[in-house]
Amino acid sequence: MPLNNSRTIIFIDDECVFCNYWGKFILKHDKSKTLYISPSSSSIFSHIKEDCEKIPNPKETIILHHQNTVYERSNAVMKIALLMRSWHSIIVIGYIFPRFLRDFIYNLISRNRKKIMKDKCVIDELKNKERYLF
């Protein structure tokens, strides 16, 4: 699939139940209807990786590709909340904290995410969503 740079795409670890749960949550609550979810194993991610010099490992962090800019960790989470155009945008208040502190908390959750959730059916539910790109 050719890369459509006008799309805002969130890349997630497609083998992680926690990541898939939040992908499903984002698509459900996205009032803008402009956010797409794609697995890290997709051809779309491969194209993005070729085009971007520094792109993090999607198995370690959420990645947001928006207007040819790559966001990761806490910056991605806050930007996604803002783009959802709903009450979730209140999370941008997190910008008052330094990035190293926000990313420390993000990394703490990320390291423990597979212990937090174990319900495998979440992965299949997300793959059936309209804005899930393979």
Long-range contacts (C-beta under 8 A, 24 or more apart in sequence): 1-43, 1-44, 1-133, 1-134, 2-47, 3-44, 3-47, 3-48, 3-51, 5-67, 5-68, 7-34, 7-36, 8-34, 8-35, 8-36, 8-64, 8-65, 8-66, 8-67, 8-83, 9-35, 9-36, 9-37, 9-38, 9-44, 9-48, 9-64, 9-65, 9-133, 10-35, 10-36, 10-37, 10-38, 10-62, 10-63, 10-64, 10-65, 10-76, 10-80, 11-38, 11-39, 11-40, 11-42, 11-45, 11-48, 11-58, 11-62, 11-63, 11-64, 11-65, 12-37, 12-38, 12-39, 12-40, 12-58, 12-62, 13-39, 13-40, 13-58, 13-59, 14-39, 14-40, 14-41, 14-123, 15-59, 15-123, 16-59, 16-113, 16-114, 17-114, 17-117, 17-118, 17-119, 17-120, 17-122, 17-123, 18-113, 18-114, 18-116, 18-117, 19-62, 19-113, 20-122, 20-123, 20-125, 20-126, 21-117, 21-119, 21-122, 22-62, 23-126, 23-132, 24-122, 24-125, 24-126, 24-129, 26-80, 26-84, 27-126, 27-129, 27-130, 27-131, 27-132, 29-84, 29-86, 29-88, 30-83, 30-84, 30-85, 30-86, 30-131, 31-84, 31-85, 31-86, 32-83, 32-84, 32-85, 33-131, 34-83, 35-80, 35-83, 35-84, 35-131, 36-131, 36-132, 36-133, 37-126, 37-129, 37-131, 37-132, 37-133, 38-132, 38-133, 38-134, 39-134, 42-133, 42-134, 43-134, 44-133, 44-134, 60-110, 61-106, 61-110, 73-102, 73-103, 73-106, 73-107, 73-110, 74-99, 74-102, 74-103, 74-105, 74-106, 75-99, 75-102, 77-106, 78-102
